[in-house]
Amino acid sequence: MTIWKTLGVALLCGAVLCSPAAAADEVPNFKKRGDLEKKWVSQVCVAIIKAARPSAKSPALERFEYKDTKPGQKELHIRGSFNGVLTNREYIADIVLLIDARNKESWEVLRIDYEDNSTNVRSYSRKNLDNLMKKFNGG
């Protein structure tokens, strides 16, 4: 009887790990952008807000635009929003990604600039943003 219980628990754990919620936390890769630009930028925005403010609730994309800075470089300007975990107040995040776009099929993030209007005593996590930048670049 214990073998059946163990097997049942193992199957349940597998179903939870393979669920869409687990896939939603996947970090988008800048080398595999694809054609669904708004959805992709939304995933980038949510990943950055979650990295900068791990306790943020309901991160979402408000708007975005690309700007050419130099030949082969672009800036992706993103405005996102999130709610505070304790106050449930909405905050705005302004994000700028400096991108090496020399290879049209495989971009690389060079820098992430992040600002928000959160009144939290603790600042955002620069360390988490640096780690996320490595993941964005496939590392």
CYANA upper distance limits for C-alpha pairs under 8 A (distance plus 0.5 A):
  1 MET  CA      5 LYS  CA      7.07
  2 THR  CA      6 THR  CA      6.56
  3 ILE  CA      7 LEU  CA      6.55
  4 TRP  CA      8 GLY  CA      6.53
  5 LYS  CA      9 VAL  CA      6.70
  6 THR  CA     10 ALA  CA      6.64
  7 LEU  CA     11 LEU  CA      6.68
  8 GLY  CA     12 LEU  CA      6.66
  9 VAL  CA     13 CYS  CA      6.64
 10 ALA  CA     14 GLY  CA      6.70
 11 LEU  CA     15 ALA  CA      6.69
 12 LEU  CA     16 VAL  CA      6.79
 13 CYS  CA     17 LEU  CA      6.66
 14 GLY  CA     18 CYS  CA      6.63
 15 ALA  CA     19 SER  CA      6.57
 16 VAL  CA     22 ALA  CA      8.14
 17 LEU  CA     22 ALA  CA      6.49
 18 CYS  CA     22 ALA  CA      6.93
 18 CYS  CA     23 ALA  CA      7.77
 19 SER  CA     23 ALA  CA      7.24
 20 PRO  CA     24 ALA  CA      6.58
 21 ALA  CA     25 ASP  CA      7.55
 22 ALA  CA     26 GLU  CA      8.00
 25 ASP  CA     47 ALA  CA      8.21
 27 VAL  CA     43 GLN  CA      7.99
 27 VAL  CA     44 VAL  CA      7.93
 27 VAL  CA     47 ALA  CA      6.92
 27 VAL  CA    135 LYS  CA      7.49
 27 VAL  CA    136 PHE  CA      7.36
 28 PRO  CA     32 LYS  CA      8.39
 28 PRO  CA     33 ARG  CA      8.24
 28 PRO  CA     40 TRP  CA      7.72
 28 PRO  CA     43 GLN  CA      7.00
 28 PRO  CA     44 VAL  CA      6.73
 28 PRO  CA    136 PHE  CA      6.67
 29 ASN  CA     33 ARG  CA      7.11
 29 ASN  CA    135 LYS  CA      7.55
 29 ASN  CA    136 PHE  CA      5.15
 29 ASN  CA    137 ASN  CA      6.61
 29 ASN  CA    138 GLY  CA      6.47
 30 PHE  CA    106 SER  CA      7.11
 30 PHE  CA    107 TRP  CA      5.94
 30 PHE  CA    108 GLU  CA      6.59
 30 PHE  CA    109 VAL  CA      7.79
 30 PHE  CA    136 PHE  CA      5.96
 30 PHE  CA    137 ASN  CA      6.29
 30 PHE  CA    138 GLY  CA      7.99
 31 LYS  CA    105 GLU  CA      7.27
 31 LYS  CA    106 SER  CA      4.54
 31 LYS  CA    107 TRP  CA      5.76
 31 LYS  CA    108 GLU  CA      7.32
 31 LYS  CA    136 PHE  CA      8.40
 31 LYS  CA    137 ASN  CA      7.08
 31 LYS  CA    138 GLY  CA      7.62
 32 LYS  CA    105 GLU  CA      7.95
 32 LYS  CA    106 SER  CA      7.11
 33 ARG  CA     37 GLU  CA      7.98
 33 ARG  CA     40 TRP  CA      7.31
 33 ARG  CA    105 GLU  CA      8.44
 33 ARG  CA    106 SER  CA      8.33
 34 GLY  CA     40 TRP  CA      8.26
 36 LEU  CA     40 TRP  CA      6.58
 37 GLU  CA     41 VAL  CA      6.57
 38 LYS  CA     42 SER  CA      6.53
 39 LYS  CA     43 GLN  CA      6.83
 40 TRP  CA     44 VAL  CA      6.86
 41 VAL  CA     45 CYS  CA      6.58
 41 VAL  CA     61 LEU  CA      8.31
 41 VAL  CA     64 PHE  CA      8.20
 42 SER  CA     46 VAL  CA      6.69
 42 SER  CA     60 ALA  CA      7.40
 42 SER  CA     61 LEU  CA      5.75
 43 GLN  CA     47 ALA  CA      6.58
 44 VAL  CA     48 ILE  CA      6.69
 45 CYS  CA     49 ILE  CA      6.73
 45 CYS  CA     59 PRO  CA      8.35
 45 CYS  CA     60 ALA  CA      7.46
 45 CYS  CA     61 LEU  CA      6.51
 45 CYS  CA     78 ILE  CA      7.49
 45 CYS  CA     80 GLY  CA      6.99
 45 CYS  CA     95 ILE  CA      8.50
 46 VAL  CA     50 LYS  CA      6.56
 46 VAL  CA     59 PRO  CA      5.92
 46 VAL  CA     60 ALA  CA      6.42
 46 VAL  CA     61 LEU  CA      7.62
 46 VAL  CA     80 GLY  CA      8.39
 47 ALA  CA     51 ALA  CA      6.62
 47 ALA  CA    132 LEU  CA      8.48
 48 ILE  CA     52 ALA  CA      6.54
 48 ILE  CA    129 LEU  CA      7.30
 48 ILE  CA    132 LEU  CA      7.92
 49 ILE  CA     53 ARG  CA      6.25
 49 ILE  CA     54 PRO  CA      8.05
 49 ILE  CA     56 ALA  CA      7.90
 49 ILE  CA     59 PRO  CA      6.97
 49 ILE  CA     80 GLY  CA      8.36
 49 ILE  CA     82 PHE  CA      8.25
 49 ILE  CA     93 ALA  CA      8.04
 50 LYS  CA     54 PRO  CA      5.32
 50 LYS  CA     55 SER  CA      7.87
 50 LYS  CA     56 ALA  CA      6.99
 50 LYS  CA     59 PRO  CA      7.81
 51 ALA  CA    125 SER  CA      7.48
 51 ALA  CA    128 ASN  CA      5.81
 51 ALA  CA    129 LEU  CA      6.34
 51 ALA  CA    132 LEU  CA      7.55
 52 ALA  CA    114 TYR  CA      8.46
 52 ALA  CA    124 TYR  CA      5.39
 52 ALA  CA    125 SER  CA      5.25
 52 ALA  CA    126 ARG  CA      7.28
 52 ALA  CA    128 ASN  CA      6.79
 52 ALA  CA    129 LEU  CA      6.58
 53 ARG  CA    124 TYR  CA      6.17
 53 ARG  CA    125 SER  CA      7.18
 55 SER  CA     84 GLY  CA      8.02
 55 SER  CA     85 VAL  CA      6.68
 56 ALA  CA     82 PHE  CA      6.55
 56 ALA  CA     83 ASN  CA      6.39
 56 ALA  CA     84 GLY  CA      6.05
 56 ALA  CA     85 VAL  CA      6.41
 57 LYS  CA     82 PHE  CA      6.28
 57 LYS  CA     83 ASN  CA      5.45
 57 LYS  CA     84 GLY  CA      6.68
 57 LYS  CA     85 VAL  CA      6.49
 57 LYS  CA     88 ASN  CA      8.48
 58 SER  CA     81 SER  CA      8.37
 58 SER  CA     82 PHE  CA      5.82
 58 SER  CA     83 ASN  CA      6.55
 59 PRO  CA     80 GLY  CA      7.52
 59 PRO  CA     81 SER  CA      6.12
 59 PRO  CA     82 PHE  CA      4.78
 59 PRO  CA     83 ASN  CA      7.65
 60 ALA  CA     80 GLY  CA      6.01
 60 ALA  CA     81 SER  CA      5.87
 60 ALA  CA     82 PHE  CA      6.91
 61 LEU  CA     78 ILE  CA      7.99
 61 LEU  CA     79 ARG  CA      6.91
 61 LEU  CA     80 GLY  CA      4.93
 61 LEU  CA     81 SER  CA      7.02
 62 GLU  CA     78 ILE  CA      8.13
 62 GLU  CA     79 ARG  CA      5.88
 62 GLU  CA     80 GLY  CA      5.41
 62 GLU  CA     81 SER  CA      7.17
 63 ARG  CA     78 ILE  CA      6.46
 63 ARG  CA     79 ARG  CA      5.83
 63 ARG  CA     80 GLY  CA      7.51
 64 PHE  CA     76 LEU  CA      7.55
 64 PHE  CA     77 HIS  CA      5.96
 64 PHE  CA     78 ILE  CA      4.87
 64 PHE  CA     79 ARG  CA      6.74
 65 GLU  CA     76 LEU  CA      6.42
 65 GLU  CA     77 HIS  CA      5.85
 65 GLU  CA     78 ILE  CA      7.26
 66 TYR  CA     74 LYS  CA      7.14
 66 TYR  CA     75 GLU  CA      6.16
 66 TYR  CA     76 LEU  CA      5.14
 66 TYR  CA     77 HIS  CA      6.71
 67 LYS  CA     74 LYS  CA      6.16
 67 LYS  CA     75 GLU  CA      5.62
 67 LYS  CA     76 LEU  CA      7.00
 67 LYS  CA     77 HIS  CA      8.14
 68 ASP  CA     73 GLN  CA      6.85
 68 ASP  CA     74 LYS  CA      5.08
 68 ASP  CA     75 GLU  CA      6.82
 69 THR  CA     73 GLN  CA      6.35
 69 THR  CA     74 LYS  CA      6.05
 69 THR  CA     75 GLU  CA      7.24
 70 LYS  CA     74 LYS  CA      7.63
 71 PRO  CA    102 ARG  CA      8.36
 72 GLY  CA    100 ASP  CA      6.56
 72 GLY  CA    101 ALA  CA      5.49
 72 GLY  CA    102 ARG  CA      4.83
 73 GLN  CA     98 LEU  CA      7.67
 73 GLN  CA     99 ILE  CA      6.10
 73 GLN  CA    100 ASP  CA      5.27
 73 GLN  CA    101 ALA  CA      5.69
 73 GLN  CA    102 ARG  CA      7.37
 74 LYS  CA     98 LEU  CA      6.56
 74 LYS  CA     99 ILE  CA      5.65
 74 LYS  CA    100 ASP  CA      7.13
 74 LYS  CA    101 ALA  CA      6.91
 75 GLU  CA     96 VAL  CA      6.91
 75 GLU  CA     97 LEU  CA      5.98
 75 GLU  CA     98 LEU  CA      5.21
 75 GLU  CA     99 ILE  CA      6.43
 76 LEU  CA     95 ILE  CA      8.49
 76 LEU  CA     96 VAL  CA      6.09
 76 LEU  CA     97 LEU  CA      5.58
 76 LEU  CA     98 LEU  CA      7.18
 76 LEU  CA     99 ILE  CA      7.93
 77 HIS  CA     94 ASP  CA      8.00
 77 HIS  CA     95 ILE  CA      6.38
 77 HIS  CA     96 VAL  CA      5.13
 77 HIS  CA     97 LEU  CA      7.15
 78 ILE  CA     94 ASP  CA      6.49
 78 ILE  CA     95 ILE  CA      5.51
 78 ILE  CA     96 VAL  CA      6.76
 79 ARG  CA     92 ILE  CA      7.53
 79 ARG  CA     93 ALA  CA      6.24
 79 ARG  CA     94 ASP  CA      5.28
 79 ARG  CA     95 ILE  CA      6.75
 80 GLY  CA     92 ILE  CA      6.36
 80 GLY  CA     93 ALA  CA      5.54
 80 GLY  CA     94 ASP  CA      7.04
 80 GLY  CA     95 ILE  CA      8.30
 81 SER  CA     90 GLU  CA      7.24
 81 SER  CA     91 TYR  CA      6.09
 81 SER  CA     92 ILE  CA      5.04
 81 SER  CA     93 ALA  CA      6.27
 82 PHE  CA     90 GLU  CA      6.16
 82 PHE  CA     91 TYR  CA      5.92
 82 PHE  CA     92 ILE  CA      7.15
 82 PHE  CA     93 ALA  CA      8.24
 83 ASN  CA     87 THR  CA      8.37
 83 ASN  CA     88 ASN  CA      5.63
 83 ASN  CA     89 ARG  CA      5.77
 83 ASN  CA     90 GLU  CA      4.90
 83 ASN  CA     91 TYR  CA      6.43
 84 GLY  CA     88 ASN  CA      5.15
 84 GLY  CA     89 ARG  CA      5.90
 84 GLY  CA     90 GLU  CA      7.04
 84 GLY  CA     91 TYR  CA      7.76
 84 GLY  CA    118 SER  CA      8.48
 91 TYR  CA    116 ASP  CA      7.42
 91 TYR  CA    117 ASN  CA      6.38
 91 TYR  CA    118 SER  CA      6.34
 92 ILE  CA    116 ASP  CA      6.03
 92 ILE  CA    117 ASN  CA      6.41
 92 ILE  CA    118 SER  CA      8.18
 93 ALA  CA    114 TYR  CA      7.60
 93 ALA  CA    115 GLU  CA      6.19
 93 ALA  CA    116 ASP  CA      4.66
 93 ALA  CA    117 ASN  CA      7.36
 94 ASP  CA    114 TYR  CA      6.50
 94 ASP  CA    115 GLU  CA      5.74
 94 ASP  CA    116 ASP  CA      6.54
 95 ILE  CA    112 ILE  CA      7.63
 95 ILE  CA    113 ASP  CA      6.16
 95 ILE  CA    114 TYR  CA      5.18
 95 ILE  CA    115 GLU  CA      6.97
 96 VAL  CA    112 ILE  CA      6.44
 96 VAL  CA    113 ASP  CA      5.54
 96 VAL  CA    114 TYR  CA      7.13
 97 LEU  CA    109 VAL  CA      7.19
 97 LEU  CA    110 LEU  CA      7.95
 97 LEU  CA    111 ARG  CA      6.26
 97 LEU  CA    112 ILE  CA      5.17
 97 LEU  CA    113 ASP  CA      6.81
 98 LEU  CA    109 VAL  CA      6.50
 98 LEU  CA    110 LEU  CA      5.92
 98 LEU  CA    111 ARG  CA      5.64
 98 LEU  CA    112 ILE  CA      7.05
 99 ILE  CA    107 TRP  CA      7.10
 99 ILE  CA    108 GLU  CA      6.12
 99 ILE  CA    109 VAL  CA      5.05
 99 ILE  CA    110 LEU  CA      6.05
 99 ILE  CA    111 ARG  CA      7.83
100 ASP  CA    107 TRP  CA      6.25
100 ASP  CA    108 GLU  CA      5.63
100 ASP  CA    109 VAL  CA      6.78
100 ASP  CA    110 LEU  CA      7.07
101 ALA  CA    106 SER  CA      7.87
101 ALA  CA    107 TRP  CA      5.49
101 ALA  CA    108 GLU  CA      7.36
102 ARG  CA    107 TRP  CA      7.84
103 ASN  CA    107 TRP  CA      6.72
107 TRP  CA    137 ASN  CA      8.39
108 GLU  CA    136 PHE  CA      8.19
108 GLU  CA    137 ASN  CA      6.09
109 VAL  CA    133 MET  CA      7.00
109 VAL  CA    136 PHE  CA      7.50
109 VAL  CA    137 ASN  CA      6.91
110 LEU  CA    133 MET  CA      8.37
111 ARG  CA    133 MET  CA      7.93
112 ILE  CA    129 LEU  CA      7.61
112 ILE  CA    130 ASP  CA      8.29
112 ILE  CA    133 MET  CA      7.77
125 SER  CA    129 LEU  CA      7.02
126 ARG  CA    130 ASP  CA      6.74
127 LYS  CA    131 ASN  CA      6.81
128 ASN  CA    132 LEU  CA      6.57
129 LEU  CA    133 MET  CA      6.63
130 ASP  CA    134 LYS  CA      7.17
131 ASN  CA    135 LYS  CA      7.09
132 LEU  CA    136 PHE  CA      6.62
133 MET  CA    137 ASN  CA      6.92
134 LYS  CA    138 GLY  CA      7.11
134 LYS  CA    139 GLY  CA      5.67
135 LYS  CA    139 GLY  CA      5.41
